[in-house]
């Protein structure tokens, strides 16, 4: 009974603290790897990996599932666009993975803005349609 009471008091204290603190909205981080979860209306294939990194020199790059890609980007407030000319390595993979990669690269060319959802997921929005949805990846400690 005392454990339950203690747990209840801790929970109420935490809720009270949360109400007194301002909730900060997330910001788009440069030099952070964002892992793609959805491309428009479709989730990624199982065991595939796609990501986006925006560096400080207006270069965007990552892995498109099979090949590495890079291009320039423009960021102003919540407006984000990627150049139409995307450099891609020439590795060949399974047809389904190549199709997903092409959908991703084509979707990048249509991005117009970004925001965060209610669950703090980064969303890259095209002019029309559903967003690319991404999660920030944990930074690796380089001291290990």
C-alpha positions as CSV (number, residue, x, y, z in Angstrom):
1,X,0.0,0.0,0.0
2,X,2.8,2.4,0.9
3,X,4.5,1.6,-2.5
4,X,1.3,2.4,-4.3
5,X,0.9,5.7,-2.4
6,X,4.5,6.6,-3.1
7,X,4.2,5.9,-6.8
8,X,1.0,7.9,-7.0
9,X,2.7,10.9,-5.2
10,X,5.7,10.7,-7.6
11,X,3.4,10.6,-10.7
12,X,1.4,13.6,-9.4
13,X,4.5,15.5,-8.7
14,X,5.9,14.8,-12.2
15,X,2.6,15.9,-13.8
16,X,2.6,19.1,-11.8
17,X,6.1,19.8,-12.9
18,X,5.2,19.2,-16.5
19,X,2.4,21.7,-16.3
20,X,4.7,24.4,-14.9
21,X,7.4,23.9,-17.6
22,X,7.0,25.1,-21.1
23,X,6.9,22.4,-23.7
24,X,9.5,23.2,-26.3
25,X,8.7,22.3,-29.9
26,X,11.4,20.3,-31.6
27,X,13.5,21.8,-34.3
28,X,15.1,20.4,-37.4
29,X,18.6,19.5,-36.5
30,X,21.5,19.7,-38.9
31,X,24.2,17.0,-38.8
32,X,21.6,14.6,-37.5
33,X,20.7,11.3,-39.2
34,X,16.9,11.0,-39.7
35,X,15.7,7.5,-40.5
36,X,12.9,7.2,-42.9
37,X,9.8,5.2,-41.7
38,X,7.2,6.1,-44.4
39,X,7.4,7.4,-47.9
40,X,4.0,9.0,-48.5
41,X,1.3,6.5,-48.0
42,X,3.5,3.4,-47.7
43,X,5.8,2.2,-44.9
44,X,9.3,1.0,-45.7
45,X,9.9,-2.6,-46.6
46,X,10.9,-4.8,-43.7
47,X,14.7,-4.7,-43.0
48,X,15.3,-1.8,-45.4
49,X,17.1,1.4,-44.2
50,X,16.9,4.9,-45.7
51,X,18.1,8.1,-44.1
52,X,18.6,11.8,-44.6
53,X,21.3,14.0,-43.2
54,X,21.3,17.8,-43.7
55,X,24.8,19.3,-43.2
56,X,25.7,22.9,-42.5
57,X,26.9,23.5,-46.1
58,X,23.4,23.0,-47.6
59,X,24.3,19.4,-48.7
60,X,21.9,16.6,-48.0
61,X,22.9,12.9,-48.2
62,X,22.1,9.5,-47.0
63,X,21.3,5.9,-48.0
64,X,18.3,5.4,-50.2
65,X,18.0,1.7,-49.4
66,X,20.5,0.3,-51.9
67,X,22.5,3.3,-53.1
68,X,24.0,6.4,-51.4
69,X,22.6,9.7,-52.6
70,X,23.5,13.4,-52.2
71,X,22.1,16.7,-53.4
72,X,21.9,20.4,-52.3
73,X,19.0,21.6,-50.2
74,X,17.5,25.0,-49.3
75,X,16.1,25.6,-45.8
76,X,14.4,28.8,-44.7
77,X,12.1,28.5,-41.6
78,X,9.8,25.6,-42.2
79,X,10.4,25.7,-46.0
80,X,12.7,22.9,-47.2
81,X,13.5,22.0,-50.8
82,X,15.9,19.5,-52.4
83,X,17.5,20.1,-55.8
84,X,16.1,18.0,-58.6
85,X,19.6,16.8,-59.5
86,X,20.4,14.0,-57.1
87,X,23.7,12.1,-57.3
88,X,23.3,8.4,-56.7
89,X,25.7,5.5,-56.6
90,X,25.1,2.7,-59.2
91,X,24.7,-0.5,-57.1
92,X,22.0,-2.8,-58.2
93,X,19.7,-4.5,-55.6
94,X,16.5,-6.5,-55.5
95,X,13.7,-5.1,-57.7
96,X,11.4,-4.3,-54.8
97,X,14.2,-2.4,-53.0
98,X,15.1,-0.5,-56.2
99,X,11.4,0.5,-56.6
100,X,11.3,1.8,-53.1
101,X,14.5,3.7,-53.6
102,X,13.2,5.4,-56.7
103,X,10.0,6.4,-54.9
104,X,12.1,7.9,-52.1
105,X,14.3,9.8,-54.5
106,X,11.3,11.1,-56.5
107,X,9.6,12.1,-53.3
108,X,12.6,14.2,-52.2
109,X,12.3,16.3,-55.3
110,X,8.7,17.3,-54.4
111,X,9.4,18.3,-50.7
112,X,8.3,21.9,-49.9
113,X,8.2,22.1,-46.1
114,X,8.8,20.3,-42.8
115,X,7.2,20.0,-39.4
116,X,6.9,17.7,-36.5
117,X,3.8,15.6,-35.7
118,X,2.2,15.3,-32.3
119,X,4.4,12.4,-31.6
120,X,7.5,14.4,-32.4
121,X,8.1,12.6,-35.8
122,X,9.7,14.7,-38.5
123,X,7.5,15.1,-41.6
124,X,8.8,16.3,-44.9
125,X,5.8,17.5,-46.9
126,X,5.4,17.6,-50.7
127,X,3.1,20.2,-52.3
128,X,0.4,17.5,-52.5
129,X,0.0,14.2,-50.8
130,X,1.4,12.5,-47.7
131,X,4.8,13.3,-46.1
132,X,8.0,11.3,-45.8
133,X,8.0,10.4,-42.1
134,X,11.3,10.1,-40.2
135,X,12.8,9.6,-36.7
136,X,16.0,11.2,-35.5
137,X,18.6,8.6,-34.8
138,X,20.7,8.5,-31.7
139,X,24.1,10.0,-32.2
140,X,26.9,7.5,-31.7
141,X,29.6,8.2,-29.1
142,X,32.9,8.4,-31.0
143,X,35.0,7.7,-27.9
144,X,34.3,4.0,-27.9
